[in-house]
Amino acid sequence: MKIISKISLLFPALLLSLFGLAQGKPVQMADTMRSNGRIYVVVAVVLTILTGLILYVARLDRKISRLEKESN
């Protein structure tokens, strides 16, 4: 129970620190990619990879659950 309370206090503190760090100077590479329209390609690739990982983990979870049921 102590761990959960520590984590619940740590999480908002980390979020607040991230918001403070986000106020720094702008990144030139991001501005260049945004102006060229390449940022959409980067976002599409990242979303494709994340979707693939999520589908893989869901499929793996179903297989493990099925094997656990068969072993019992």
DSSP file (Angstrom, degrees, kcal/mol; ACC not computed):
  #  RESIDUE AA STRUCTURE BP1 BP2  ACC     N-H-->O    O-->H-N    N-H-->O    O-->H-N    TCO  KAPPA ALPHA  PHI   PSI    X-CA   Y-CA   Z-CA
    1    1 A M     >        0   0    0      0, 0.0     4,-1.8     0, 0.0     5,-0.1   0.000 360.0 360.0 360.0 -33.5    0.0    0.0    0.0
    2    2 A K  H  >  +     0   0    0      1,-0.2     4,-2.1     2,-0.2     5,-0.2   0.868 360.0  54.4 -66.4 -35.5    2.9    2.3    0.7
    3    3 A I  H  > S+     0   0    0      1,-0.2     4,-2.6     2,-0.2    -1,-0.2   0.909 106.5  51.0 -65.5 -41.6    4.3    1.8   -2.8
    4    4 A I  H  > S+     0   0    0      1,-0.2     4,-2.5     2,-0.2    -1,-0.2   0.902 110.6  48.5 -64.1 -40.8    1.0    2.8   -4.4
    5    5 A S  H  X S+     0   0    0     -4,-1.8     4,-1.3     2,-0.2    -1,-0.2   0.885 111.7  49.7 -68.1 -36.9    0.8    6.0   -2.4
    6    6 A K  H  X S+     0   0    0     -4,-2.1     4,-2.1     2,-0.2    -2,-0.2   0.916 112.7  47.0 -65.9 -41.9    4.4    6.8   -3.3
    7    7 A I  H  X S+     0   0    0     -4,-2.6     4,-2.5     1,-0.2    -2,-0.2   0.896 108.5  55.1 -66.5 -39.4    3.8    6.2   -7.0
    8    8 A S  H  < S+     0   0    0     -4,-2.5    -1,-0.2     1,-0.2    -2,-0.2   0.792 113.7  42.1 -66.3 -26.0    0.6    8.3   -6.8
    9    9 A L  H  X S+     0   0    0     -4,-1.3     4,-1.0    -3,-0.2    -1,-0.2   0.790 114.0  51.5 -85.1 -31.1    2.6   11.2   -5.4
   10   10 A L  H  X S+     0   0    0     -4,-2.1     4,-2.3     2,-0.2     5,-0.2   0.872 100.6  61.8 -74.3 -37.5    5.5   10.7   -7.8
   11   11 A F  H  X S+     0   0    0     -4,-2.5     4,-2.2     1,-0.2     5,-0.2   0.926 104.8  44.7 -60.0 -50.1    3.5   10.7  -11.0
   12   12 A P  H  > S+     0   0    0      0, 0.0     4,-2.4     0, 0.0    -1,-0.2   0.878 112.1  54.4 -62.4 -34.3    2.0   14.2  -10.7
   13   13 A A  H  X S+     0   0    0     -4,-1.0     4,-1.9     1,-0.2    -2,-0.2   0.904 108.5  48.4 -65.2 -40.0    5.5   15.5   -9.8
   14   14 A L  H  X S+     0   0    0     -4,-2.3     4,-2.0     2,-0.2    -1,-0.2   0.900 110.5  51.5 -66.1 -40.3    7.0   14.0  -12.9
   15   15 A L  H  X S+     0   0    0     -4,-2.2     4,-2.0     1,-0.2    -2,-0.2   0.913 109.1  50.3 -62.9 -42.0    4.3   15.5  -15.1
   16   16 A L  H  X S+     0   0    0     -4,-2.4     4,-1.6     1,-0.2    -1,-0.2   0.885 109.6  50.7 -63.8 -37.9    4.8   18.9  -13.6
   17   17 A S  H  X S+     0   0    0     -4,-1.9     4,-1.9     1,-0.2    -1,-0.2   0.870 108.0  53.1 -68.7 -34.6    8.5   18.7  -14.2
   18   18 A L  H  X S+     0   0    0     -4,-2.0     4,-1.6     1,-0.2    -2,-0.2   0.892 106.9  51.8 -66.4 -38.5    7.9   17.7  -17.8
   19   19 A F  H  < S+     0   0    0     -4,-2.0     4,-0.3     1,-0.2    -1,-0.2   0.867 109.2  51.2 -65.4 -34.3    5.7   20.7  -18.4
   20   20 A G  H >< S+     0   0    0     -4,-1.6     3,-0.9     1,-0.2    -1,-0.2   0.876 110.1  48.2 -69.0 -37.6    8.5   22.9  -17.0
   21   21 A L  H >< S+     0   0    0     -4,-1.9     3,-1.2     1,-0.2    -1,-0.2   0.766 100.0  67.5 -73.1 -24.5   11.0   21.4  -19.4
   22   22 A A  T 3< S+     0   0    0     -4,-1.6    -1,-0.2     1,-0.3    -2,-0.2   0.590  84.6  73.5 -72.3  -8.8    8.7   21.8  -22.4
   23   23 A Q  T <  S+     0   0    0     -3,-0.9    -1,-0.3    -4,-0.3    -2,-0.1   0.324  75.8 111.1 -88.5   9.0    9.0   25.6  -22.1
   24   24 A G  S <  S-     0   0    0     -3,-1.2     3,-0.1     1,-0.2    -3,-0.0   0.100  81.5 -56.2 -72.6-170.8   12.6   25.6  -23.5
   25   25 A K        -     0   0    0      1,-0.1    -1,-0.2     0, 0.0     2,-0.0  -0.321  66.7 -95.2 -68.6 151.3   13.8   26.9  -26.8
   26   26 A P        -     0   0    0      0, 0.0     2,-0.5     0, 0.0    -1,-0.1  -0.308  36.4-113.7 -68.7 151.4   12.2   25.5  -30.0
   27   27 A V     >  -     0   0    0      1,-0.2     4,-1.6    -3,-0.1     5,-0.1  -0.756  16.6-153.2 -89.4 124.0   13.9   22.6  -31.8
   28   28 A Q  H  > S+     0   0    0     -2,-0.5     4,-2.3     1,-0.2     5,-0.2   0.867  92.8  56.5 -66.4 -37.3   15.2   23.7  -35.2
   29   29 A M  H  > S+     0   0    0      1,-0.2     4,-2.5     2,-0.2    -1,-0.2   0.905 106.4  50.0 -62.7 -41.1   14.9   20.1  -36.6
   30   30 A A  H  > S+     0   0    0      1,-0.2     4,-2.3     2,-0.2    -1,-0.2   0.895 110.3  50.2 -65.0 -39.4   11.2   19.9  -35.8
   31   31 A D  H  X S+     0   0    0     -4,-1.6     4,-2.2     2,-0.2    -1,-0.2   0.895 111.2  49.1 -65.2 -39.5   10.5   23.3  -37.4
   32   32 A T  H  X S+     0   0    0     -4,-2.3     4,-1.8     2,-0.2     6,-0.2   0.924 112.8  46.3 -65.9 -44.5   12.4   22.2  -40.6
   33   33 A M  H  X>S+     0   0    0     -4,-2.5     5,-1.4     1,-0.2     6,-1.3   0.879 112.7  51.1 -66.7 -36.5   10.5   18.9  -40.8
   34   34 A R  H  <5S+     0   0    0     -4,-2.3     3,-0.4    -5,-0.2    -1,-0.2   0.900 110.0  48.8 -67.2 -39.9    7.2   20.7  -40.2
   35   35 A S  H  <5S+     0   0    0     -4,-2.2    -1,-0.2     1,-0.2    -2,-0.2   0.827 113.6  46.6 -70.8 -31.0    7.8   23.2  -42.9
   36   36 A N  H  <5S-     0   0    0     -4,-1.8    -1,-0.2    -5,-0.2    -2,-0.2   0.594 110.6-120.6 -84.7 -11.1    8.8   20.5  -45.4
   37   37 A G  T ><5S+     0   0    0     -4,-0.9     3,-0.6    -3,-0.4     4,-0.4   0.536  81.2 118.8  83.8   6.4    5.8   18.3  -44.5
   38   38 A R  T 3>< +     0   0    0     -5,-1.4     4,-1.9    -6,-0.2     3,-0.4   0.646  53.8  79.0 -79.8 -14.6    8.0   15.4  -43.5
   39   39 A I  H 3> S+     0   0    0     -6,-1.3     4,-2.5     1,-0.2    -1,-0.2   0.844  89.0  57.2 -62.8 -31.2    6.7   15.5  -39.9
   40   40 A Y  H <> S+     0   0    0     -3,-0.6     4,-2.3    -7,-0.2    -1,-0.2   0.851 104.4  51.4 -68.2 -33.9    3.6   13.6  -41.1
   41   41 A V  H  > S+     0   0    0     -4,-0.4     4,-2.3    -3,-0.4    -2,-0.2   0.916 110.6  48.6 -66.7 -42.7    5.7   10.8  -42.5
   42   42 A V  H  X S+     0   0    0     -4,-1.9     4,-2.5     2,-0.2    -2,-0.2   0.927 112.4  48.1 -62.7 -45.4    7.5   10.5  -39.1
   43   43 A V  H  X S+     0   0    0     -4,-2.5     4,-2.6     1,-0.2    -1,-0.2   0.904 111.2  51.0 -62.8 -41.7    4.2   10.5  -37.3
   44   44 A A  H  X S+     0   0    0     -4,-2.3     4,-2.2     2,-0.2    -1,-0.2   0.901 111.4  47.4 -63.6 -41.1    2.8    7.9  -39.7
   45   45 A V  H  X S+     0   0    0     -4,-2.3     4,-2.4     2,-0.2    -2,-0.2   0.918 112.9  48.5 -66.7 -43.5    5.8    5.6  -39.2
   46   46 A V  H  X S+     0   0    0     -4,-2.5     4,-2.6     1,-0.2    -2,-0.2   0.921 112.6  48.3 -63.1 -44.1    5.7    5.9  -35.4
   47   47 A L  H  X S+     0   0    0     -4,-2.6     4,-2.5     2,-0.2    -1,-0.2   0.881 110.7  51.6 -64.1 -38.3    2.0    5.2  -35.4
   48   48 A T  H  X S+     0   0    0     -4,-2.2     4,-2.3    -5,-0.2    -2,-0.2   0.927 111.8  46.0 -63.3 -44.9    2.5    2.1  -37.6
   49   49 A I  H  X S+     0   0    0     -4,-2.4     4,-2.3     2,-0.2    -2,-0.2   0.923 114.0  47.9 -64.9 -44.3    5.2    0.8  -35.3
   50   50 A L  H  X S+     0   0    0     -4,-2.6     4,-2.5     2,-0.2    -2,-0.2   0.898 111.3  50.8 -64.1 -40.4    3.2    1.4  -32.2
   51   51 A T  H  X S+     0   0    0     -4,-2.5     4,-2.5     2,-0.2    -1,-0.2   0.916 110.8  49.4 -62.5 -43.0    0.1   -0.2  -33.7
   52   52 A G  H  X S+     0   0    0     -4,-2.3     4,-2.3     1,-0.2    -2,-0.2   0.904 111.4  48.6 -62.0 -42.4    2.2   -3.3  -34.7
   53   53 A L  H  X S+     0   0    0     -4,-2.3     4,-2.5     2,-0.2    -2,-0.2   0.910 111.8  48.9 -65.0 -42.2    3.6   -3.6  -31.2
   54   54 A I  H  X S+     0   0    0     -4,-2.5     4,-2.3     2,-0.2    -2,-0.2   0.920 112.6  47.7 -64.4 -43.6    0.2   -3.3  -29.6
   55   55 A L  H  X S+     0   0    0     -4,-2.5     4,-2.4     2,-0.2    -1,-0.2   0.894 111.8  51.0 -63.9 -39.2   -1.3   -5.9  -31.9
   56   56 A Y  H  X S+     0   0    0     -4,-2.3     4,-2.5     2,-0.2    -2,-0.2   0.922 111.3  46.7 -63.6 -44.4    1.7   -8.2  -31.3
   57   57 A V  H  X S+     0   0    0     -4,-2.5     4,-2.3     2,-0.2    -2,-0.2   0.898 112.6  50.0 -66.5 -39.8    1.3   -7.9  -27.5
   58   58 A A  H  X S+     0   0    0     -4,-2.3     4,-2.0     2,-0.2    -1,-0.2   0.914 112.8  46.9 -64.6 -42.0   -2.4   -8.5  -27.7
   59   59 A R  H  X S+     0   0    0     -4,-2.4     4,-2.1     1,-0.2    -2,-0.2   0.911 112.4  49.7 -65.4 -42.3   -1.9  -11.6  -29.8
   60   60 A L  H  X S+     0   0    0     -4,-2.5     4,-2.5     1,-0.2    -2,-0.2   0.883 108.7  53.2 -63.5 -39.4    0.8  -12.9  -27.5
   61   61 A D  H  X S+     0   0    0     -4,-2.3     4,-2.6     2,-0.2    -1,-0.2   0.908 108.5  49.6 -63.1 -42.4   -1.4  -12.4  -24.5
   62   62 A R  H  X S+     0   0    0     -4,-2.0     4,-2.3     2,-0.2    -2,-0.2   0.908 111.5  49.0 -63.6 -40.7   -4.2  -14.4  -26.1
   63   63 A K  H  X S+     0   0    0     -4,-2.1     4,-2.4     2,-0.2    -2,-0.2   0.920 112.3  47.6 -65.1 -42.8   -1.8  -17.2  -26.9
   64   64 A I  H  X S+     0   0    0     -4,-2.5     4,-2.4     2,-0.2    -2,-0.2   0.912 111.4  50.8 -64.7 -41.8   -0.4  -17.3  -23.4
   65   65 A S  H  X S+     0   0    0     -4,-2.6     4,-2.1     1,-0.2    -1,-0.2   0.910 110.6  49.6 -61.8 -41.7   -3.9  -17.2  -21.9
   66   66 A R  H  X S+     0   0    0     -4,-2.3     4,-2.1     1,-0.2    -2,-0.2   0.913 111.2  48.8 -64.1 -42.6   -4.9  -20.2  -24.1
   67   67 A L  H  X S+     0   0    0     -4,-2.4     4,-1.9     1,-0.2    -2,-0.2   0.873 109.6  52.5 -65.0 -37.2   -1.8  -22.1  -23.1
   68   68 A E  H  X S+     0   0    0     -4,-2.4     4,-1.1     2,-0.2    -1,-0.2   0.894 109.9  48.4 -64.8 -39.2   -2.5  -21.4  -19.4
   69   69 A K  H  < S+     0   0    0     -4,-2.1     3,-0.3     1,-0.2    -2,-0.2   0.894 111.6  50.0 -67.4 -38.5   -6.0  -22.8  -19.8
   70   70 A E  H  < S+     0   0    0     -4,-2.1    -1,-0.2     1,-0.2    -2,-0.2   0.839 108.2  53.0 -68.6 -32.8   -4.8  -25.9  -21.6
   71   71 A S  H  <        0   0    0     -4,-1.9    -1,-0.2     1,-0.2    -2,-0.2   0.740 360.0 360.0 -77.4 -21.2   -2.2  -26.6  -18.9
   72   72 A N     <        0   0    0     -4,-1.1    -1,-0.2    -3,-0.3    -2,-0.2   0.453 360.0 360.0 -88.0 360.0   -4.7  -26.5  -16.1
